[in-house]
Amino acid sequence: MIIENTTYKLSFLEMTIAKIRDYNQLVKMRLSLLVVFSSAMGYLYASAGSINWSVFIGLLIGGFLVTASSNAFNQAFEKDIDAKMKRTKERPVPSGRMSFMEAIAFGTFVGFIGFILLFKLTNPACAFMASLALISYVFLYTPMKRITHLATFVGAIPGALPFAIGWFAVTGIFSPEIIYLFLIQFVWQFPHTWAIAWLLRDDYNKVNIKLNPFRNSGDKRTAYYIMIYTLILIPVSLMPFLYSYTHWQSAIFILLLGLYFLKTSYNLFKQQNDKKAKGVLIGSIVYLPLVQIVLVLDKVFIS
């Protein structure tokens, strides 16, 4: 009896741990946390470092839940193509460890709770922007990936909203300033997404995902597009300074970060290979959070 009870407890514990791991995969934990980080930076930028803790915590938890909901819906709707790709076939839904309806029910529940938290603890404008991000990501970008290369453009919209969501949590109103800040993350999405598509081109081509600007993603044309967008990002990233929202000290740091990112894309343009494409991806991951941190520091210590 003691042995049976111990075995049962171990089995239950193992099942619980396995289920937690599945939900961790379903919500794409690291991606969700990066989105929340971006929203937190938007909040701190708009508030110049001053924190209303109930609003800030509501933003973090509510934003995380809405992002988790988006990722759950995305994986549920893409279970057929995820099952065919090496990188994604072991995700909970395509592998069969979680049913389609369980993922949908979870996404609906956490999305609703996240929306309520944002609505009650921040403001309606913030909740609306988060809902816009979820709807455009799940119901526009997700199906469009199978149809047209314009999916990258559409997906860049929800991808660029997290910083703005943090901004709206503080201000609750629209301002030209947030357009310039939105554009930084919007333009950044293109080289970031295309670098990922380059590295995953075999899987993407297999299931006809159209995130690459060209079907043969690993060529000079794609490298050229990546380089052009990283070049465009430099003047775009300086717009807050050019319109007197930030100061020259932060502009210098942001310019240097932009030149570093541009160098990674130029390396890919010179040598079209996976190593250089990975360099662009790493460059994009380094660039955006550092730019956002610099912008926050400008508001906190210089303004």
Order of alpha helices (4+ residues) and beta strands (2+ residues): alpha-alpha-alpha-alpha-alpha-alpha-alpha-alpha-alpha-alpha-alpha-alpha-alpha-alpha
